[in-house]
Amino acid sequence: MRAYYTAKDSRKFGDMSYESKYLMDPKYMTKRDLQHYYKYYNMTRNRGQFKKIVIIIFCVCVFSYLFVDYNLRTQLLRLRDRFDFIARIDDEYNNVTQAYFLDTPGCRMPHFEEMDETVSQFLFSPSDVKCPKPLTRTSETIAGQLLLNLNAQEQLEYYKIKNLLDISCHYTEIRRVNDNKNEELEPVPFKLAEIMQLPKDLEFMCMSCKDTSGSEIYSDCHFFVVDKPDNGTIHKRKPFKRVSFNNSSNNSKNNDDSGSSRERLSVMVLGIDSVSHLNFLRQMQRSASFIRNNLSHVEFWGFNKVGDNTFPNLVPLLSGLTEQELNISCVAPMAKPSFDGCSFLWKRYKQAGYRTIFAEDVSSLGVFHFGRSGFRRQPTDYYFHPMMKHMEARIASNYVLNLNVCMGGRRTADVLFEYLRKFVPKMQHELFFSFFWSVTLTHDQLNWPRLLDAQLTRTLQRLQESGVLNRTLLLLMSDHGLRWGSFRSTYQGMMEERQPLLIALYPGWLKKRYPLAIANLELNAKRLVTPFDLHATLLQLLDLRNLETERLQQSAAELQDADSTLQRGISLFLPVPAERNCEQADIAAHWCTCYQRKELATNDARVQRAARYLVRLINGRLSAHSQCRTLYLNSILQALIAAPHKKIVKDITSDYGVDITLRFQTKPGLAVFESTVRMTGFTSALTGTISRINLYGSQSYCIKDSALKMFCYCHR
């Protein structure tokens, strides 16, 4: 047994023989003993609690890193995507090599999976857009005919209507004054019935219904396809005749050169905003399946956008010019800026005797209206902008992000397709150049194109069953892929944004009549093509004699001439040269998907230099606006270096520039930008534009310039 410690100052409380014998016995505990004991006990307890807190914090951090925004998983998948371009599945429809969508001397476009781990984490089935059930609808075949859309039980359930005779309604005709203003005519009263026949020359109208107390119970807007005056254009041209769709008749008429010279095809551009080729295949599977199984078509895997957003990608299609060239040639010279003086495709087709249509399912965000002046004179025979403008002001609802997805009792996108289907009876026997563009369901959401799938399939079926597709070349296309969001932040998302949808649907008889033209079209499915080429293609369709073998061979020989400069826009009925690269196609390096890219460290000297250069450019643009704060580089999120592949540069002896694509964040405001800087020696130059890939919300409330809103962070 150990001796008792007489010197208390030298006691060691870790000596358990002492503690067990004396310390826990109150008879032997002095005041000093108690102080030492509780000091030791509290310290031990606090250490235990501190360890628990540290463990909890560590677990929370690990959980956040692993699962919040899929960070670790995303980083690993992105790393794989950047370096591994080899496809694991050879899609029977793609008909591409396993490593590249395009593999030509001029362009190697890396292959991406339609569906894999990179993509699947961003996919889900969205809930359908719910809009109020409409009381009325219109006939798709009879002008001015209004129909009841609900039975008696539904009328009572949705609108408390017990007796239709108790309801008083009136309609107001809407007429265009200019793109910024409509005129409402005097209200015309009418009574609800199963079938209501309004005037047959009524094109646009809005209606309102009230009950016996005078309270409005229903309002909606409707539209009809009416006969338009010829204005003399058609009769100034030589008479044309439709192509005959009976094979024997076609063959006999082929021998008559004068008859062949008058054959015409209608043209339809059906656009779906912000849909890449791959996202169309993964989200709109019913439409893709219907096209592949039932329609003559060509899918273009090398369609590359040429600008940032909708306008700079559609201007080359409609005019053959860049945005800057269009502004110089026909917008800026006008006393009051507008697009009236611009030579768009519909003017060329109008001069050739075609009816023309231009319709979008948005007004304020329209191609020629978002931050732009629009048209003073109506640009086409049928122009849907006045109706959409009035509907947005009167009956729009269900605002999601940037757009109203409901118009009265219909989804906004369905309004456009309803308008399209109403032209089917006229398209069966008249020539049309039509341009339809759908925005609302696809502009902001990766998965929302799925909600448009059934509507697009029904419309294509209607066009096929009516015979319209047997008389029409239809371009099903988009302007670019999704431009913002978490998927856009991945490497594959960045590449898909630059590779929009393009599918050409053509009548089956065209392949028999013009075999070389369709053979070239199919060849170009795996060549680098742009909206400039679509403009040249649609110009060539103005005269079908341009598709004859002799003419195509002559034009193809001119393309292959080594002494001639390669055209910027090449008709897709001609063989696009395999040597064509982005520079020849007028695709800025920032948008070019042909380069081989690899990641650079964010602390690389070239990356730091490029980032500082871009921030200086942004601040330079904001320098004249004192309400915007100066921006500073906060962080560099990603850097890629892009250079032409070896097939292009092997014969180059001089130095060539490399392109540094940066994703960087600025402060204040934490804006995320992406751009490409071409660096040659000690010089730096911006290629393309600077894109913002997160939302700026109310940060730029103090500035109205749409081009600077994405840069400006206002003083608070």
Residue pairs with C-beta under 8 A, 6 or more apart in sequence:
1 17
2 15
2 17
2 18
4 22
5 11
5 18
8 30
8 32
11 18
11 36
12 18
13 19
13 23
13 36
13 37
13 40
22 28
22 29
23 29
23 33
23 37
29 37
65 71
65 72
66 72
66 73
69 486
70 121
73 117
73 121
74 121
74 490
77 117
77 118
77 121
77 490
78 118
78 490
78 491
80 118
81 112
81 118
81 490
81 491
81 492
82 491
82 597
82 598
82 599
82 640
83 598
85 99
85 100
85 110
85 111
85 112
86 98
86 99
86 111
87 98
87 99
87 111
87 112
87 113
88 113
88 116
89 113
90 98
91 114
93 292
93 299
94 101
94 301
95 525
95 526
96 102
96 103
96 111
96 301
96 526
97 103
97 111
98 111
99 110
99 111
100 108
100 109
100 110
100 111
101 109
101 110
101 111
101 301
101 302
101 499
101 526
102 108
102 109
102 301
102 302
102 526
102 527
102 528
102 594
103 109
103 526
104 526
104 527
104 528
104 578
104 579
104 580
105 578
105 579
105 647
105 648
106 528
106 577
106 578
106 579
106 580
106 581
106 584
106 594
106 648
107 302
107 527
107 528
107 580
107 581
107 582
107 594
108 594
108 596
108 645
108 647
109 301
109 302
109 304
109 499
109 528
109 593
109 594
110 495
110 593
110 596
112 278
112 492
112 495
112 496
113 119
114 278
114 281
114 282
115 282
118 490
118 492
119 282
119 487
119 492
122 446
122 447
122 486
122 487
123 282
123 446
123 447
124 447
125 447
125 450
126 445
126 447
126 448
126 450
126 451
128 451
129 398
129 405
129 406
129 411
129 441
129 451
130 398
131 397
131 398
131 405
131 406
131 407
131 408
131 409
131 410
131 411
132 158
132 397
132 406
132 408
132 409
133 149
133 150
133 154
133 158
133 409
134 149
134 220
134 408
134 409
134 410
135 148
135 149
135 150
135 155
135 158
135 159
135 192
135 209
135 218
135 220
135 409
136 146
136 147
136 148
136 149
136 192
136 196
136 207
136 218
136 220
136 222
137 146
137 147
137 149
137 222
138 145
138 146
138 147
138 222
138 223
138 224
138 422
139 145
139 146
139 147
140 418
140 421
140 422
140 424
141 422
141 425
143 200
143 201
143 202
143 224
143 225
143 226
143 227
144 197
144 198
144 199
144 200
144 201
144 202
144 224
145 195
145 196
145 197
145 198
146 195
146 196
146 197
146 198
146 222
147 194
147 195
147 196
148 155
148 192
148 193
148 194
148 195
149 409
150 158
150 159
155 161
155 164
156 162
159 217
159 218
160 211
160 217
161 167
161 211
161 217
164 191
164 192
164 193
165 191
166 211
166 212
167 191
167 192
167 209
167 210
167 211
167 217
168 189
168 191
168 209
168 210
169 189
169 190
169 191
169 192
169 207
169 208
169 209
169 210
169 218
170 187
170 188
170 189
170 190
170 207
170 208
171 187
171 188
171 190
171 198
171 205
171 206
171 207
171 208
172 184
172 185
172 186
172 187
172 188
172 205
172 206
172 207
173 184
173 185
173 188
173 202
173 204
173 205
174 182
174 183
174 184
174 185
174 204
174 205
174 206
174 221
174 386
174 387
174 390
175 182
175 183
175 185
175 204
175 386
176 182
176 183
176 378
176 383
176 385
176 386
177 183
178 374
178 375
178 376
179 368
179 369
179 373
179 374
179 375
179 376
179 385
179 386
179 389
180 374
182 386
182 389
182 390
184 206
190 196
190 198
192 209
198 205
200 224
200 226
201 226
201 227
202 224
202 226
203 223
203 224
203 225
203 226
204 221
204 222
204 223
204 386
204 387
204 390
205 221
205 222
205 223
206 219
206 220
206 221
206 222
206 390
206 391
206 394
206 395
207 218
207 219
207 220
207 221
207 222
208 216
208 218
208 219
209 216
209 217
209 218
209 219
210 216
210 217
211 217
219 394
219 395
219 408
220 395
220 408
220 409
221 387
221 390
221 391
221 394
221 395
221 407
221 408
223 384
223 387
223 419
223 422
224 422
225 382
225 419
225 422
225 423
225 425
225 426
228 355
228 381
228 382
233 350
233 351
233 353
234 353
237 351
237 352
237 353
238 262
239 262
240 262
240 263
240 264
240 353
240 431
241 259
241 262
241 263
242 263
242 264
242 429
242 471
243 250
243 263
243 264
243 265
243 471
243 509
243 513
243 544
244 250
244 253
245 467
245 470
245 471
245 507
245 509
247 509
247 512
250 509
250 512
250 513
253 259
253 260
254 260
254 513
260 544
260 545
261 543
261 545
263 544
264 352
264 353
264 354
264 431
264 544
265 471
265 472
265 473
265 507
265 510
265 541
265 544
266 354
266 427
266 431
266 432
266 433
266 434
266 468
266 471
266 472
266 473
267 349
267 354
267 432
267 433
267 434
267 472
267 473
267 474
267 475
267 538
267 541
268 432
268 433
268 434
268 435
268 436
268 472
268 473
268 474
268 475
269 317
269 434
269 435
269 436
269 437
269 474
269 475
269 477
270 420
270 436
270 438
270 474
270 475
270 476
270 477
271 314
271 435
271 436
271 437
271 438
271 477
271 478
271 479
272 280
272 438
272 442
272 449
272 452
272 456
272 476
272 477
272 478
272 501
273 310
273 437
273 438
273 439
273 442
273 443
273 478
273 479
274 439
274 442
274 443
274 444
274 478
274 479
274 480
274 481
274 482
274 483
275 283
275 284
275 442
275 449
275 478
275 481
275 482
275 500
275 501
276 478
276 480
276 481
276 482
276 496
276 497
276 499
276 500
276 501
277 299
277 300
277 301
277 303
277 496
277 499
277 500
277 501
277 502
278 496
278 499
279 446
279 449
279 481
279 482
279 496
279 501
280 287
280 288
280 449
280 478
280 501
281 288
283 446
283 447
283 449
283 450
283 453
284 449
284 450
284 452
284 453
284 456
285 453
286 453
286 454
286 457
287 453
287 456
287 457
287 460
290 457
290 460
290 461
291 297
291 460
291 476
291 503
291 505
294 464
295 460
295 464
295 469
295 505
296 505
296 506
296 507
296 508
296 510
296 511
297 503
297 504
297 505
297 506
298 503
298 504
298 506
298 521
298 522
298 524
298 525
299 502
299 503
299 525
300 502
300 503
300 504
300 524
300 525
300 529
301 525
301 526
302 524
302 525
302 526
302 527
302 528
302 529
303 477
303 499
303 500
303 501
303 502
303 529
303 530
304 498
304 499
304 528
304 529
304 530
304 582
304 585
304 587
304 591
304 592
304 593
304 594
305 313
305 479
305 480
305 497
305 498
305 499
305 500
305 530
305 531
305 587
305 591
306 312
306 313
306 316
306 322
306 530
306 531
306 532
306 585
306 586
306 587
306 588
306 591
307 313
307 315
307 316
307 322
307 323
307 591
307 689
308 480
308 483
308 688
308 689
308 691
309 479
309 480
309 483
310 367
310 479
310 480
311 323
311 367
311 368
311 370
311 372
312 322
312 323
313 479
313 480
313 500
313 531
314 367
314 437
314 479
314 531
315 321
315 322
315 323
315 326
316 322
316 530
316 531
316 532
316 534
316 535
316 569
317 345
317 531
317 532
317 534
317 535
318 344
318 345
318 346
318 435
318 535
319 326
319 342
319 343
319 344
319 345
319 535
320 532
320 535
320 536
320 539
320 569
321 329
322 586
326 342
329 342
330 339
330 341
330 342
330 343
331 337
331 338
331 339
331 341
331 342
331 373
333 341
334 340
334 341
336 373
336 376
337 373
338 373
338 374
338 375
338 376
339 368
339 372
339 373
339 374
339 375
339 379
340 375
340 376
340 377
340 379
344 379
345 433
345 535
345 538
345 539
346 356
346 358
346 379
346 380
346 433
346 435
348 539
348 542
349 356
349 433
349 542
350 356
350 380
350 381
350 433
352 542
353 431
354 431
354 432
354 433
355 381
355 382
355 426
355 430
355 431
355 432
355 433
356 379
356 380
356 381
356 382
356 432
356 433
356 434
357 380
357 381
357 382
357 383
357 384
357 423
357 432
357 433
357 434
357 435
357 436
358 379
358 380
358 382
358 383
358 384
358 385
358 434
358 435
359 382
359 383
359 384
359 385
359 416
359 419
359 420
359 434
359 435
359 436
359 437
360 366
360 367
360 384
360 385
360 388
360 416
360 436
360 437
360 438
360 439
361 388
361 412
361 413
361 415
361 416
361 437
361 438
361 439
361 440
362 388
362 392
362 403
362 412
362 439
362 440
363 369
363 385
363 388
363 389
363 391
363 392
364 370
364 389
364 392
365 402
365 403
365 439
366 374
366 385
366 388
367 437
368 374
368 375
369 385
370 706
371 706
371 707
374 385
380 435
382 423
384 416
384 419
388 415
391 407
391 408
391 415
392 404
392 407
395 407
395 408
396 404
396 406
396 407
396 412
397 404
397 406
397 407
397 408
398 404
398 405
398 406
399 405
400 444
401 444
401 445
402 443
402 444
403 412
403 439
403 440
403 443
403 444
404 412
404 440
405 411
405 412
405 413
405 440
405 441
406 412
407 415
410 418
411 440
411 441
411 451
412 440
412 441
413 438
413 440
413 441
413 451
413 452
413 455
414 455
416 436
416 437
416 438
417 438
417 455
417 456
417 458
417 459
419 436
420 434
420 436
420 459
421 459
421 462
423 432
423 434
424 462
424 463
424 466
424 468
426 432
427 434
427 466
427 468
427 471
427 472
428 466
428 467
428 468
428 471
432 472
438 452
441 448
441 449
441 451
441 452
442 448
442 449
442 452
444 484
445 482
446 482
446 485
446 487
460 469
463 469
463 472
463 474
469 505
469 507
470 507
470 508
470 509
471 507
472 507
473 504
473 505
473 506
473 507
473 510
473 541
474 504
474 505
474 506
475 502
475 503
475 504
475 505
475 534
476 501
476 502
476 503
476 504
476 505
477 500
477 501
477 502
477 503
477 534
478 500
478 501
478 502
479 500
480 497
480 498
480 500
481 488
481 493
481 496
481 497
481 498
481 499
481 500
482 488
482 493
482 496
482 497
483 497
483 691
483 693
484 692
484 693
484 694
484 695
485 493
487 493
488 494
488 497
488 693
489 663
489 693
491 640
494 674
495 593
498 591
498 592
498 593
499 593
502 529
502 534
504 521
504 572
506 518
506 521
510 517
510 518
511 518
513 547
514 544
514 547
514 548
514 549
514 573
515 549
516 547
516 549
516 552
516 553
517 547
517 552
517 573
520 552
520 556
520 572
520 573
520 574
520 575
521 572
521 573
523 575
523 576
524 572
524 575
524 576
527 575
527 576
527 577
527 578
527 580
528 576
528 580
528 581
528 582
528 585
528 587
528 594
529 570
529 572
529 576
529 585
530 569
530 585
530 586
530 587
532 568
532 569
532 570
532 585
532 586
533 569
533 570
533 571
533 572
533 576
534 572
535 569
536 567
536 569
536 570
536 571
536 572
537 571
537 572
537 573
539 571
540 546
540 547
540 571
540 573
545 551
546 552
546 571
546 573
547 573
552 573
552 574
555 571
555 574
556 574
556 575
558 564
559 566
559 567
559 570
559 574
559 575
559 577
560 577
566 577
566 580
566 584
568 584
568 585
568 586
570 576
581 594
581 644
581 648
582 588
582 589
582 591
582 592
582 594
582 595
588 676
588 687
588 688
589 595
589 642
589 659
589 676
589 678
589 687
589 688
590 659
590 661
590 675
590 676
590 687
590 688
590 689
591 688
592 642
594 644
594 645
595 642
595 643
595 644
595 645
595 659
596 642
596 643
596 644
596 645
597 640
597 641
597 642
597 661
598 640
598 641
599 638
599 639
599 640
599 641
600 606
600 607
600 639
600 640
600 641
600 660
601 607
601 639
602 635
602 636
602 637
602 638
602 639
604 639
606 641
606 658
606 660
606 679
607 636
607 639
607 660
607 662
608 636
609 679
609 684
610 639
610 660
610 662
610 677
610 679
610 684
611 633
611 636
611 662
611 664
612 633
613 677
613 684
613 686
614 662
614 664
614 673
614 675
614 677
614 686
614 690
615 631
615 632
615 633
615 664
615 666
617 686
617 690
618 631
618 666
618 673
618 690
618 711
619 630
619 631
621 708
621 711
622 628
622 630
622 631
622 708
622 711
622 712
625 703
625 705
625 708
625 712
627 702
627 703
627 712
627 714
627 715
628 700
628 702
628 703
628 708
628 711
628 712
628 713
628 714
628 715
629 668
629 669
629 713
629 714
629 715
631 666
631 667
631 668
631 669
631 671
631 711
631 713
632 666
632 667
633 664
633 665
633 666
634 664
634 665
634 666
634 667
634 670
635 664
635 665
636 662
636 663
636 664
636 665
637 663
637 664
637 665
637 672
638 662
638 663
639 660
639 661
639 662
639 663
640 660
640 661
641 658
641 659
641 660
641 661
642 658
642 659
642 660
642 661
642 676
643 649
643 656
643 658
643 659
644 656
649 656
655 680
655 681
656 680
657 678
657 679
657 680
658 678
658 679
658 680
659 676
659 677
659 678
659 679
659 687
660 676
660 677
660 678
660 679
661 674
661 675
661 676
662 673
662 674
662 675
662 676
662 677
663 672
663 673
663 674
663 693
664 672
664 673
664 674
665 671
665 672
665 673
666 673
668 713
669 696
669 699
669 713
670 694
671 692
671 694
671 696
671 699
671 710
671 711
671 713
672 692
672 693
672 694
673 690
673 691
673 692
673 693
674 690
674 691
674 692
674 693
675 686
675 688
675 689
675 690
675 691
676 686
676 687
676 688
677 684
677 685
677 686
677 687
678 684
678 685
678 686
678 687
690 711
692 710
692 711
696 709
696 710
699 712
699 713
699 714
700 708
700 709
700 710
700 711
700 712
700 713
700 714
701 714
702 712
702 714
702 715
703 709
703 712
703 714
